[in-house]
């Protein structure tokens, strides 16, 4: 099956599709979906990271202590 995907501008309410020479189908299905413009996806990521929860120094130290304790675990002890 050959599928064709194109992104085009709508001009005066018209969109045209030119099929390749090797496209042999007699009937086709056309689905038209609007494209949502994503302005500033990098900015959205930055905003998300800036509002993300952060650890206090005490919370980070507790994390490090637990991490160190867990790294000393041995599978044979269980």
C-alpha positions as CSV (number, residue, x, y, z in Angstrom):
1,X,0.0,0.0,0.0
2,X,1.3,3.4,-0.9
3,X,0.4,6.2,1.5
4,X,0.9,9.9,0.7
5,X,1.2,12.4,3.5
6,X,1.4,16.1,2.7
7,X,1.1,19.3,4.6
8,X,-0.3,22.1,2.6
9,X,-1.7,25.5,3.0
10,X,-5.4,26.0,2.3
11,X,-5.9,28.7,-0.3
12,X,-9.4,30.0,-0.9
13,X,-10.8,26.9,0.7
14,X,-9.0,24.6,-1.7
15,X,-6.4,21.9,-1.3
16,X,-5.0,20.0,-4.2
17,X,-3.2,16.7,-4.2
18,X,-1.0,15.6,-7.1
19,X,-0.5,11.9,-7.2
20,X,2.8,10.2,-8.2
21,X,2.9,8.5,-11.6
22,X,3.2,5.0,-10.0
23,X,0.0,5.5,-7.9
24,X,-2.4,3.0,-9.4
25,X,-5.5,3.2,-7.2
26,X,-8.9,3.9,-8.7
27,X,-10.5,5.0,-5.4
28,X,-8.8,6.7,-2.5
29,X,-9.7,7.9,1.0
30,X,-8.9,11.4,1.8
31,X,-8.7,12.6,5.5
32,X,-8.1,16.2,6.2
33,X,-7.0,17.2,9.7
34,X,-6.1,20.7,10.9
35,X,-2.5,21.1,12.1
36,X,-2.2,22.8,15.5
37,X,0.7,25.2,15.3
38,X,3.1,24.6,18.2
39,X,4.8,27.9,18.9
40,X,7.7,27.7,21.3
41,X,7.8,24.0,22.2
42,X,11.3,24.7,23.7
43,X,9.8,27.5,25.8
44,X,7.1,25.1,27.0
45,X,9.7,22.6,28.1
46,X,11.7,25.3,29.8
47,X,8.5,26.5,31.6
48,X,7.8,23.0,32.7
49,X,11.3,22.5,34.1
50,X,11.2,25.8,35.9
51,X,8.0,24.9,37.8
52,X,9.1,21.3,38.5
53,X,9.5,20.4,42.2
54,X,13.0,20.8,43.6
55,X,14.8,19.2,46.5
56,X,16.0,21.2,49.5
57,X,19.6,20.6,50.7
58,X,18.3,18.5,53.5
59,X,16.1,16.4,51.1
60,X,19.0,15.9,48.7
61,X,21.3,14.8,51.6
62,X,18.7,12.3,52.7
63,X,18.5,11.0,49.1
64,X,22.3,10.6,49.0
65,X,22.3,8.8,52.4
66,X,19.7,6.3,51.2
67,X,21.4,5.9,47.9
68,X,24.7,5.1,49.7
69,X,23.0,2.7,52.1
70,X,21.2,0.9,49.2
71,X,24.5,0.6,47.2
72,X,25.9,-1.5,50.1
73,X,23.1,-4.1,49.8
74,X,24.1,-7.5,48.6
75,X,21.8,-9.9,46.8
76,X,23.1,-12.8,48.8
77,X,21.9,-11.1,52.0
78,X,18.3,-11.6,50.9
